[in-house]
Amino acid sequence: MRLEEPLRRSADARLTGIPGRPVVVLGCSAEACAKGHRVRISGVDEAEIARRLSAAFAEGGWVALALDGRPGGSVTLNWEMSGEKPLSAAITLPPAGSVVLVEPTEKALLVHPPQTPDADMVHRVALGDRARGDLLGAAAVLAVAPGTLPIPDQLLLADVYREAGIDAPAADIYAALAEHPDAGVKLRVRIGQAYLELEKNPSATLKTLGALKPPAGTSLAAEAATLQIAALRRTEAAHALISALPPAGGDAFVLAARAQAFVAVGDPFSAIREYDDAARLATGTAPEISALRERALLAAASLFAEQGRSAEALQRFDAISAGEIADRVRFGRAVAFLRGGDLVKSVAEINAMERERPESAYLPEGRLMKAEIYRRLNVPYQAVAEYRKALSAFRERTRQLEALIVTVRGGPFGQGLTGHLFAPQRTGDIPPVGIEGVAIQVLARHPALVAAVADHHQVAFTLERLEQVAIGSSAGGDAGRGAALRDKVTALRGGLEAGAREQVTTLLEAERVRLSDLSIAAAVGITQSVLSDQTGARDLVFEEPRGK
């Protein structure tokens, strides 16, 4: 925040953090928000606007844009909504301290007269920044607003500070509102305070939550229940306490959190029950609901497969609408058949995966599994062939991974794997394919890296604003200030990128070790198959009929 707040001191930069530029705010009505949006403005990246609008409108937020040009100048804004006729309007750029709000209606763009941002606009712009992960920006929008913030904005500011890991000001705001006469405000405050206590003192979190009685069926009730589960997972008596929790009712996300807690404490049977209930209740069409249902079904199916209960596992695998995870479903079905003793069907699933997804990250391990099955079926020639395919794939992936590690350590940070992971403007892009795509799947399994990416994005957004200010200072004739800001950005970005490179490299090295272990398993399998061959039909070392 020490970097962010100075950027917001001038009236024209309160919403964007970029002084000296006219500001246009893109808003929407309740009806228009649900549609897809495509906005084009001269000098602004169209794809970036689309990403920001999609994130902001989903959370009731708006998007503030700092445009090139001088007050009194004009720009043309084109706005297309899914299924609607394209709309267009000429916008006169507002003077410093004022903004122009643009909202789409059914037949035209509504361009409001220049205005000073009011409390509602400040709140909505903060929501939009928060939705795209720009927590420091959201906090700064609220923190520099003139006058006393309304209570909802004070609570939002405290929540954003907390989410950004800036605990002290969050705690101060919560403490100031702790005795507010409104019961809803008190409830929000207590939940916020419980979050702050979670890592340092989960028992205090449980004590705080135990005294709350949020209205059943509300988002606050679900949030409190999920937080309670997170706190219980950090206690020694986690299983007994989690089991004693009251039923989660109709909230699928809370049930999924309970299931994860049961997995963490070694109770797969209870976890399966919770995952099944979560999948049953996740019936909406919203993307996050559909994704939750797929994850819950996949988790329950995988747990059943691990227990050898293939019929129950297959029932849940079949209920998944595969899509992007089709290869993972195939692999899971192969495991389920194997654990259930149906070796032929297990091989058939791996063969199907090889036909459908020959580049799948799961295929080498599928081949290793198929080789083990052939060895158990006493068909050593086929076993050796599959072991060799698996070994070749593991070695090739290890080679690719080693090259990727070299690139991560010394290549351009904004490109390739690190660019996809850490550059905010790349968030939401189609994931890369090949070894980089495989690496992203591997890295996504590590919560610590997911958190590090979010933290990196927060600072990166601020550095982008600083860079824009430096460019503006140089263009405006203040070359000294521009150069000083650029040096500051370079130093900060260098430190940030070095830490990110190190964390990614460490995780990729761990994956390289895992691949090495799998290579050893495949090589041992070849040796065992050769030594145990009693068919005498072929020379398994030179892969030719005996007697030649």
N, C-alpha and C positions, 0 to 999 in steps of 0.2 A: 504493500500500500504506500510505502515511502516513494516509490516510483510513480504510482498511479495518481495520487491526489494532486501533485503539482500540475499535471496535465489538465486538470479540470477547473483550475482557478478562474479562467476567463469565461464569461457568460456564454460564448459561442462554442465552448468545448465541454460543457457540463454533461451532455448526453453521449458524446463520442470520444472525448479525450484527445481530440485533434484540433487545436486552436487555429483560427484564421480561415476556416472553411465554412461555407453555408451548410445548413443541416436540413435534411428532409427526413421525415419520419413516415414509415410505411406501416399503416394499421389495417384492421379489418373488422367487420361486423361478425356476429356469431355465425351467420349463415355462410359468409364467404370464407371463414377460417378453415372450414373442413375440406375445401377443395385444394387441388394442386395449383401452384402459382408459378408464373414465369414473368419476371420483371426485367426490363432492359432500360438502363440509363447510361448515357454517354460517359465513358471514363471509369465505370464500375464493372468489376468482373461479374458476369451474369450468373455463372455457376455458384459463386460465393453468395450472391443475393438469394438464390434459390435455397441453398443450404440454411442460411440464416432464417429465412421466412418459414421454412418447414419446421425448424426447431422451435422458433418463437411462437408461431400461431398455435401450435399444438398445446402450448402451456398458457395461452391467453396473453402472450407478450407481443410487443411491437419491435420494429427494427429501425434504429437511427443511423443514417448514412451521412458521412462528411463528404461533400462533393467538391470537385474542382470548379473554379469559377469565382466571380466576384458578386457581391450583393447587387441585385438589380438585373443581373444577367438572366438568361433563360436556358432551360434544358428541356428536352422532350422525354417523357416517361411513357413507356409502353408496358401494359399489364395484361397478361392472359391468364384466365382461370379455366380449369378443366371443363370442357363442355360449354364454354361461354364464348361470345364474340370478343375478339381482342379490343382492349380499350386504350386510348391514348390521350395525353394532355400535355400542354406546354406549361411549365412551372417557372415562375419568377423566383429567383433565388432570394432568400430572406436576408435582412440585415443581421449583424452580429447580435447575439442575445435572443433572437427569435428563431422559430422553426416553422416549417410548412408541413402540415399533416396531410397525407394522401390516403384515401380509403376507396376501395372499389365498391361500386354498387352494381345493380343488375344491368344498367344501361350506360353508365358513365363513371369516370373517375371523379370522386368528390375531393377537390383541392381546397383545403381550408385557408383562410387568410393567415398571414404570418402571426404567430402568437408566442408568448413566453411559455415555456413548458409548465403545465400545471401538475398538481399532485398525481392525477390519474395517469398522465403521460409518463412522468418519472417512474411510477410504479410499473407500468407496462414495458417500458424500455429496459428496466432492471430485470423483469421477468424474461425478456427476450435474450438478454446477455447471459443470464443464468442458464437458460435452456440450451445454449450452444456450448456451455462449459466455461464461459468467460466470467468466472466468479469475482475476480478482482475488479473487472469492469462493472459488474452489477453492483458490487459494494460501493465503488466510487461514485456511481450515478446517484445512489441514495445518500451517501455520506456528505456530498457537497451540495445537496439540494438546499436552497435557502429556507430559513425558518425552521420551525419544529416539525419533524416528520409526523404524519398521522400514525396512530398505533399499528395498523396493518403493515405500514412501511418500516416501522421500527422492528417489528417481529421479522419481517422479510430480511432486513439488514442483518439482524442477529443470526438468522439461519444461514445466510450467505457467508458471513464471517466464519461461522462454525464449519460449513462445508469446505471452505477454503483453508481450514486449519489455522485460522487466526482466532484463537480461543479467548484471549483476554478481552477484546472489545465485545465479543459475543456474550461472555459471562457478565460484563457490566450492564449490557442492555437487558438481558434476562433478569438480573438482580433488580434493576430499576422498575421493571414491570411485574415483579413477583407478587405484589400486593394489589394489583389492579382489581377493581370491583367486578369486572366482567369475567364470568366463569370460563368462557371460551379462551380469553386471553391468558388467564392463569394456566389453563390446560396446555396451551401451546408453549408457554414459558417452562412449565415443568418437564415437558417432553424434550425441549431444547437443552435444559440443564442435565437431563438424564443422558443425552448424547455426549455432552462434554465430560461426564464422569465415566463413560463406558470403558475406555482403555486403561485408565489409571485405577479405577475402583469400581469394577462391575457390581460388587455388592451394594454400593451406594446407588447405582443405577436401578437395581432391583428394588431397593427400598423406596426410591422416588416413584417408580412406576407402580409399586404395590399400593400406594396411597391414592392413585388416580382411578377415576371411574368415567372414562370417555364414553360418549353415547354409542351404543352398539350399532354396527353397520356403517359407521362413518370412516372417512379416511384417517382421522386421528386415532381411532380405535385400532385400525390395521397397522398404523405406524407404531403405536405403542406396543402392540403384540409382537411385531417383528423385532423391535428394539429389545424387548424382554427376552426373546429367544437368543438374540446375539449376546446379551449379558449372561444368560444361563450357560451358553457354550463356553464361557470363560471361567466358570466355577468348577470346583472339584466334584460337586454333587450334581453335575449337569443332567445325567439321564433321569434320575428320580424327579428332579424339579421340572424338566421338560415334560415328562409323562404326566405330571400333576397339573399342567396348565389346562385351563378350561377349553372346551372346543372352540375352534377358530371361526365357526359359523360359516358365512358364505364368502370369505375372502380367499381366493386361490393363491395370492402371493404369500399370505401368512402361512397357509398350509405348506407351500413349497419351502418356506424358511424353516418350518418345524421339521420337514423331511430332511433337509440338509443338516439340521442339528442332530437328528437321530443317527444319520450316517456318521457324523463326526464323533459321536460317542459309542459307535459300534453296535447299533441296533437296526440292522437292515429291515427287519420285519415291520417295525413301526414306521420306518421311512417309506416302505412300499405303500402302506396304508395311506400315509399323508400325501404321497405323490399321486396315487390313484384319485384321491378326493380332489386334489388340486386340478388334475386334468379334467375331471368330471365337471368342475365348476368354471373352468376357463372356456366359456362357450361364446365369448364375444368375437367380433371380426376385427377389432383393433389389432395392429401389428404386435404390440407388446403382449396382448392376451393370447394370440395365436402362437407366438414364440414360447410363452410360458407353458402352454399345453404340450407343445412338441418336446420341450425340455423335460417336463414332468413324465411324459410317456416314455421317453428315451431312458431317463434315470431309473424308472420302475422296471422297465424291460431289462436293463443291464444288471440290476440287482437280482432279478429272477434268474437271469442267465448264469450269474456267478454261483447261484445255489443249485444249478442243475435242473431247475424247474422250467424246462423248455417250453411246455405248452403255454404257461402263463406269460413267459417272456415273448413268445411269438405272437400271442394275442395282442400285446401292446405294441410290438414292432409293427404289426400289420395296420394298426390304427394311426400310425404316423404318416403324414402326407409328405414323406421323404424330401423331395426338392433338393436343396443344397446339401443335405446330410444323407443322401441316398446311399453313399458308400459306407458311411458310419452305420447305417441301419443294416446294410448287407453284412458288414463285419460282425455286428451284434447278433444277427440271426445265425451266422456261422458258429459263433461261440455258443449260442443257445443249443443248437443241434449237437455240437461236440459234447457239451456238458451233459446233454440228455442221452448220449450214446448213439445218436443217429449220424454216423460218420459220413455216409454217402451224401446225405443232404447238406452236411456242413461243407463238403468239398464242392457241391453244386452251387452253394451261395458264393464261395470264393471265386469259382469260375465265372459266375454271373457278374461279380464285381469287376473281374478282369476285363470282361467284354464291355461293360457299361462305363467304367471309370478307370481306364488303364493308367492314368496319372495319379490315382488316389494315393494319399499319404498312408492309407491303411493296407494297400495291396502287398507291400513287402512282408508285413507281419502276417497277412493272410496266407501268403505262400509258405511262410515258415510253419504256420499252423497246418496247412495242407501236407507239407512234407512229413510232419510228425504223424499225421493220420495215415499216410501211405506206409510209413515205417511200422506203425501198429498193425496195419492190414497185411504186413509181410509182402509188400511189393517194393523191394528196395530200389529197383531201377527208377521208378517214378519218384520215389522219395528223394533219391540223390539229385534227380533233375530239378525238383522243386527247391531243395536245399541250395543248389547252385544258383538258381534264379534269385532266391532270397538273399544269398550272400552277395551276389553281384549288385543287387539293388541297394543293400545296406552300405556296401563299399562306395558305390557311386554317390549315394546321398551323403555319406561322410565326407567325400571329396568336395561335393558342392557346398556342404556346410562349412568346411574349413575355408573355402574361398569366400563364402559369405561373411565369415568372422573377420577375415582380412579386410573386406570392404567396410564392414561396420566400424572397425577400428580406425580406418584411415580414409575412407571414401567421403564424397560430398554428403553432408548430413541431411540435406533436404531432399535427397533422392533415394530410390530403392527402399529397403526395409525400414531404415530409420525415418526416412521422409514420410512413409505411409503411417508409421506408428505415431510420430511426434509432431509433425507439422499440422497445426490446427486447420489450415485451409484444405488439407487433404482428408479430413475426417468425413466419412460417408462415401468416399470413393470406392470403386470396385476393387476388392483386394487383389494383389498381384498373384500370378500363377507361378508354377514351378517351385523351386526350392524356397523362394521368398514367401509364397503362399503357405507352404508346409510350415515354415518357421513361424508365421503369424499364428497358425493353429496351435503350435506348441507353446508359444509365448502367452497366448490368451488363457492358458490354464493356470497362470501364475497371478494370483490376486495382487501381489506386491507390484508387479509390473503394470497392471491395469491402473492401480492407484498412482504410480509414478508418471504414467502417461497423462493422467488427468492433471496432476500437479504441474507437469511440464507445459501443458496447454495453457494453464492459467498465466504463467509467466510469459509464455511466448506471445499471447495476445497483447500484453502490455508492451513487450519489446517491439512488436509491430507498430504500435501507436507511437512509441518513442522514435522509431525509424522514420515514420511519416512526419513527425514534428521536426526532426533533423533535416529532412529534405525541404520542408517548408521554410525553415530558418535560412538555409543556404540560398534558396530561391528568392527569399525576401531581402537578401542583402546582408544578413547576419552570418557570415561565413564562419566566424569563430565559434559561435554557439552551435551551429550546425555540425562543425567538426568535432567539438567536445561531446555532443550527444551521440554522434556516430561512434566515437571511441568507447563511450560508456556502453552502448548497445553491443559492440563487438566483444568487449570484455565479459559482460554478463552472459551473452549468448555462448561464448566459448566455454565458460564454466558449466553452464546448463547442459550443453551438448556433451561435454566430457563425461559428466555423471551418467547421462542417458546411454552413451556408448558402452560404458563399463558395465552397467546393469544388463543390457541386452547381451553383451559378450559373455558374461558369466552364465546366463541361462542357456545360450547356444552351446557353450562348452559342455554344460551338463547334458544336453541332448546329444552331443557328439559322443560322450562317454556311453550313453545309453545305446546308441547305434553300434558302438564298438562291442558292447556286451552281446547284442543281438547277432552281430557278425560271428562272434565266437561260438554262440549257440548253433548257428547254421553250420559252421565248419565242423564242430563236434558231431552234429547230426550226420554229416557226410561220412565221417570216419566210422561212426557206429553202424551206419547202414552198410558200408562196405564190409566191416568185420562180421556183421551178423548175416550176410547174404548166404543163403544155403540153396539158392535156386540153381546156381552154376550156369545160367543161360548167357550172361553177359559179363564182360569185364567192366566193373563199375568205375574203375579208375580212368580207363581210356575210352569208356563209352562205346564199346564195340563187342560183337559176339565173340565168345571164347573160341579158341582153337585157330584163330587167324595168325 
